[in-house]
Amino acid sequence: MIRFTATWPCIVTFLFCAPAFCANPPTIGEVLDSQLQIWEHEITSAVEAMPADKFDFAPAAGEFKGTRTFAQQAKHLAAAVYGFSAGVLGEKTPVDTGVQNEGPISMRTKAEIVEYVKGAFAYAHKAMLSLNEKNQLSRLERGGQATPLYEATFLMSHSMDHYGQMVEYLRMNGIVPPASRPQGQ
C-alpha cells in the first residue's frame, strides 16, 4: 500500500500533463538547441576566463609538440561551429573560417576571439532551430552520412572535445574553469 500511495501522485501528474506535452512536443531542433545553450555557456565562459596574456599558451612538457595554443583552440572550435552550422542550414559559411577551419589568421586579440566564438554560437542557434522532421535527414551535397542532423550532432561533439582541451589549458595555468567553480563564484 505504501508503494501505491507514493506512486499515485506521479501517475496523476503524468495523466494530466502527458496530453499537453504530446500536443506540442519539442522539435529535434529545439532539443538540440537547448543542449547547445549549455555548451555555449561553458565554452564561452572558458574562453573569457583565460587571461589575455595566456592566450598564446600551449603545453610544452611531454608529447605536446605542435599543439594548438589556447587562442588557436578557441578559433578552431568557433570556425568548426560556423562550418557545421552552415552545413545544417545548407549555406555557405558566413565568415572567414581560415585554412582547414583554423580561424582567421588576422584574428589575434582575446576580444576578437571572444566575439568570434560568440558569433559562431549565435549562428549555431539559428542552425539548430532550423532542424525539423522534414529536413533533419535530407542528404547534403557532402555525401556519405552528411545530413543536417549529422552536422548538428557532430558540431556539438567536436566542440566538447576542444572544450575539454581548453579546460586542461586553464587548469595548467592555475585557473579553475567557470563550469567547475562552486555556484556564485
C-alpha positions as CSV (number, residue, x, y, z in Angstrom):
1,M,0.0,0.0,0.0
2,I,2.9,2.4,0.7
3,R,4.1,1.9,-2.8
4,F,0.8,2.6,-4.4
5,T,0.4,5.8,-2.2
6,A,3.8,7.1,-3.2
7,T,3.3,6.3,-6.9
8,W,-0.2,7.7,-7.2
9,P,0.7,11.4,-7.4
10,C,3.2,10.5,-10.2
11,I,0.5,8.7,-12.1
12,V,-2.0,11.5,-11.7
13,T,0.6,14.1,-12.8
14,F,1.5,12.0,-15.9
15,L,-2.1,11.6,-16.9
16,F,-2.8,15.3,-16.7
17,C,0.5,16.5,-18.2
18,A,1.2,14.0,-20.9
19,P,-1.6,15.2,-23.2
20,A,-0.3,18.8,-23.1
21,F,3.2,17.6,-23.8
22,C,2.2,15.3,-26.6
23,A,0.1,18.1,-28.2
24,N,3.1,20.3,-28.6
25,P,6.3,18.2,-28.4
26,P,9.6,20.0,-29.0
27,T,11.2,19.7,-32.4
28,I,14.6,18.0,-32.7
29,G,16.0,21.4,-33.3
30,E,14.6,22.8,-30.0
31,V,16.0,19.8,-28.1
32,L,19.5,20.2,-29.7
33,D,19.3,24.0,-29.2
34,S,18.7,23.6,-25.5
35,Q,21.8,21.4,-25.2
36,L,23.8,23.9,-27.3
37,Q,22.8,26.7,-24.9
38,I,24.5,24.8,-22.1
39,W,27.7,24.1,-24.1
40,E,27.8,27.7,-25.4
41,H,27.8,28.9,-21.8
42,E,30.5,26.6,-20.7
43,I,32.7,27.2,-23.8
44,T,32.3,31.0,-23.9
45,S,32.9,31.2,-20.1
46,A,36.1,29.2,-20.5
47,V,37.4,31.4,-23.3
48,E,36.6,34.5,-21.3
49,A,38.3,33.1,-18.2
50,M,41.7,32.7,-19.8
51,P,43.7,35.9,-19.3
52,A,44.7,37.7,-22.5
53,D,48.4,37.3,-21.7
54,K,47.8,33.5,-21.6
55,F,46.0,33.1,-25.0
56,D,49.3,32.0,-26.6
57,F,49.8,29.3,-24.0
58,A,50.3,25.7,-25.3
59,P,51.6,22.9,-23.2
60,A,55.3,22.3,-23.7
61,A,56.3,19.4,-21.4
62,G,55.9,15.9,-22.7
63,E,54.4,14.9,-26.1
64,F,52.8,18.3,-26.9
65,K,55.0,19.4,-29.9
66,G,52.8,21.2,-32.5
67,T,49.8,21.5,-30.1
68,R,47.5,24.4,-30.7
69,T,47.7,27.4,-28.4
70,F,44.6,28.3,-26.3
71,A,43.7,31.0,-28.9
72,Q,44.1,28.5,-31.7
73,Q,41.8,26.0,-29.9
74,A,39.1,28.7,-29.4
75,K,39.4,29.9,-33.1
76,H,39.3,26.4,-34.4
77,L,36.3,25.5,-32.3
78,A,34.5,28.6,-33.5
79,A,35.4,28.1,-37.1
80,A,34.2,24.5,-37.0
81,V,30.9,25.6,-35.3
82,Y,30.4,28.1,-38.2
83,G,31.2,25.3,-40.7
84,F,28.9,22.7,-39.3
85,S,26.1,25.2,-38.8
86,A,26.4,26.3,-42.4
87,G,26.1,22.6,-43.3
88,V,22.9,22.3,-41.3
89,L,21.5,25.3,-43.0
90,G,22.7,24.4,-46.5
91,E,24.5,27.7,-46.7
92,K,28.0,29.0,-47.4
93,T,29.9,29.8,-44.2
94,P,29.1,33.5,-43.5
95,V,32.6,34.3,-42.1
96,D,36.2,33.5,-42.7
97,T,37.0,30.2,-41.1
98,G,40.6,30.1,-42.2
99,V,42.5,27.3,-43.8
100,Q,41.3,23.9,-42.6
101,N,38.9,25.6,-40.1
102,E,41.8,27.1,-38.1
103,G,40.1,30.6,-37.9
104,P,41.2,33.8,-39.4
105,I,45.0,34.3,-39.2
106,S,44.5,38.1,-38.7
107,M,42.4,37.5,-35.5
108,R,44.8,37.7,-32.6
109,T,43.4,39.5,-29.6
110,K,41.3,38.0,-26.8
111,A,38.4,40.4,-27.6
112,E,38.4,39.4,-31.3
113,I,38.4,35.7,-30.4
114,V,35.7,36.0,-27.8
115,E,33.5,37.8,-30.3
116,Y,34.3,35.2,-33.0
117,V,33.2,32.4,-30.5
118,K,30.0,34.2,-29.6
119,G,29.2,34.9,-33.3
120,A,29.7,31.2,-34.0
121,F,27.2,30.2,-31.3
122,A,24.6,32.7,-32.5
123,Y,24.8,31.2,-35.9
124,A,24.7,27.7,-34.5
125,H,21.4,28.5,-32.6
126,K,19.9,29.6,-36.0
127,A,21.1,26.3,-37.4
128,M,19.8,24.1,-34.6
129,L,16.4,25.8,-34.6
130,S,16.0,25.2,-38.3
131,L,16.0,21.4,-37.8
132,N,12.6,19.7,-38.1
133,E,11.1,16.5,-39.1
134,K,11.1,17.3,-42.8
135,N,14.7,18.4,-43.2
136,Q,16.8,16.7,-40.5
137,L,17.6,13.7,-42.6
138,S,17.9,15.1,-46.0
139,R,21.2,14.4,-47.8
140,L,23.7,17.2,-48.1
141,E,26.0,17.7,-51.0
142,R,28.9,16.4,-48.9
143,G,27.7,12.9,-49.4
144,G,28.1,9.9,-47.1
145,Q,26.3,10.3,-43.8
146,A,26.0,14.0,-44.2
147,T,22.6,15.2,-43.2
148,P,21.6,18.3,-41.2
149,L,21.2,16.2,-38.1
150,Y,24.6,14.6,-38.6
151,E,26.2,18.0,-39.0
152,A,24.4,19.3,-35.9
153,T,25.4,16.4,-33.6
154,F,29.0,16.4,-34.9
155,L,29.1,20.2,-34.2
156,M,28.3,19.5,-30.6
157,S,30.6,16.5,-30.0
158,H,33.5,18.2,-31.8
159,S,33.0,21.4,-29.7
160,M,33.1,19.5,-26.4
161,D,36.3,17.7,-27.5
162,H,38.1,21.1,-27.9
163,Y,36.4,22.4,-24.8
164,G,38.0,19.6,-22.8
165,Q,41.4,20.6,-24.1
166,M,40.8,24.2,-23.2
167,V,39.8,23.2,-19.7
168,E,43.2,21.5,-19.4
169,Y,44.9,24.6,-20.6
170,L,43.0,26.7,-18.0
171,R,44.0,24.3,-15.2
172,M,47.7,24.2,-16.3
173,N,47.6,28.0,-15.8
174,G,46.0,27.7,-12.3
175,I,42.5,28.8,-13.5
176,V,39.5,26.8,-12.3
177,P,37.2,26.6,-15.3
178,P,33.9,28.5,-14.7
179,A,31.8,25.3,-15.1
180,S,33.8,23.7,-12.3
181,R,33.5,26.6,-9.8
182,P,31.0,26.5,-7.0
183,Q,27.9,28.4,-7.8
184,G,28.1,32.1,-7.1
185,Q,31.9,32.4,-7.9
